[in-house]
Amino acid sequence: MSNGFPPSPADFEAALRKVEIGLATAKEADVIRQYVGDMEEGMNYLHDRLRETREILMRERASSDRLQRALDEAFNSGSGAYIP
């Protein structure tokens, strides 16, 4: 992490090992905080994309349902509509 990049999983594991053996310093606490913060940010991003995808799929499903009802009505009304 001293290279200016976010902590890697290896940095996180090393910090946890120091916590486990009682040798953790403020540096390890910072590594853990930043790593967890980065994970939360990534999870929030993915959650937002998942919600957007669900909304799109629900709109598509509603549109498909409306189209199917219209096709069913046309077929059942005897209008001569051909549905393969």
Secondary structure per residue as TSV (DSSP state, phi and psi in degrees):
chain	resnum	aa	ss	phi	psi
A	1	M	-	360.0	-19.8
A	2	S	T	-65.6	-11.2
A	3	N	T	-84.3	4.5
A	4	G	S	90.1	-4.9
A	5	F	S	-90.7	160.1
A	6	P	-	-60.9	156.1
A	7	P	-	-65.4	141.9
A	8	S	-	-86.7	168.9
A	9	P	H	-56.3	-35.4
A	10	A	H	-66.0	-40.5
A	11	D	H	-60.8	-43.0
A	12	F	H	-62.5	-47.1
A	13	E	H	-61.6	-41.7
A	14	A	H	-62.9	-40.8
A	15	A	H	-64.6	-41.8
A	16	L	H	-62.5	-40.6
A	17	R	H	-60.4	-40.8
A	18	K	H	-65.9	-36.3
A	19	V	H	-63.5	-45.0
A	20	E	H	-61.5	-35.0
A	21	I	T	-96.4	4.3
A	22	G	T	80.0	21.0
A	23	L	-	-111.6	16.3
A	24	A	-	-70.7	144.6
A	25	T	-	-121.1	-175.9
A	26	A	H	-61.5	-30.5
A	27	K	H	-61.5	-46.4
A	28	E	H	-64.9	-38.4
A	29	A	H	-62.0	-40.8
A	30	D	H	-64.4	-41.0
A	31	V	H	-60.7	-47.0
A	32	I	H	-64.4	-45.4
A	33	R	H	-59.9	-46.0
A	34	Q	H	-67.3	-41.5
A	35	Y	H	-62.3	-46.7
A	36	V	H	-64.7	-40.5
A	37	G	H	-60.8	-42.6
A	38	D	H	-64.0	-40.1
A	39	M	H	-64.8	-43.0
A	40	E	H	-62.2	-41.7
A	41	E	H	-61.5	-43.8
A	42	G	H	-63.5	-41.2
A	43	M	H	-66.1	-39.8
A	44	N	H	-63.2	-41.5
A	45	Y	H	-60.4	-48.4
A	46	L	H	-64.9	-37.5
A	47	H	H	-62.3	-43.1
A	48	D	H	-62.7	-43.5
A	49	R	H	-64.7	-38.8
A	50	L	H	-64.2	-42.6
A	51	R	H	-63.6	-43.2
A	52	E	H	-62.5	-41.9
A	53	T	H	-63.7	-42.2
A	54	R	H	-61.5	-43.6
A	55	E	H	-62.0	-41.3
A	56	I	H	-63.2	-45.6
A	57	L	H	-64.0	-37.8
A	58	M	H	-65.8	-39.8
A	59	R	H	-64.5	-43.2
A	60	E	H	-63.7	-39.6
A	61	R	H	-65.0	-43.5
A	62	A	H	-62.5	-41.0
A	63	S	H	-64.1	-42.9
A	64	S	H	-64.0	-40.2
A	65	D	H	-62.5	-42.2
A	66	R	H	-63.3	-42.8
A	67	L	H	-63.1	-43.3
A	68	Q	H	-63.6	-41.0
A	69	R	H	-62.6	-41.6
A	70	A	H	-64.0	-42.0
A	71	L	H	-64.6	-42.6
A	72	D	H	-61.4	-43.2
A	73	E	H	-64.3	-42.1
A	74	A	H	-64.1	-41.9
A	75	F	H	-67.5	-42.3
A	76	N	H	-79.0	-15.8
A	77	S	T	-81.6	-8.1
A	78	G	T	76.2	22.6
A	79	S	S	-74.8	-4.4
A	80	G	-	86.4	7.0
A	81	A	-	-65.4	134.7
A	82	Y	-	-98.9	124.8
A	83	I	-	-121.9	109.6
A	84	P	-	-66.4	360.0
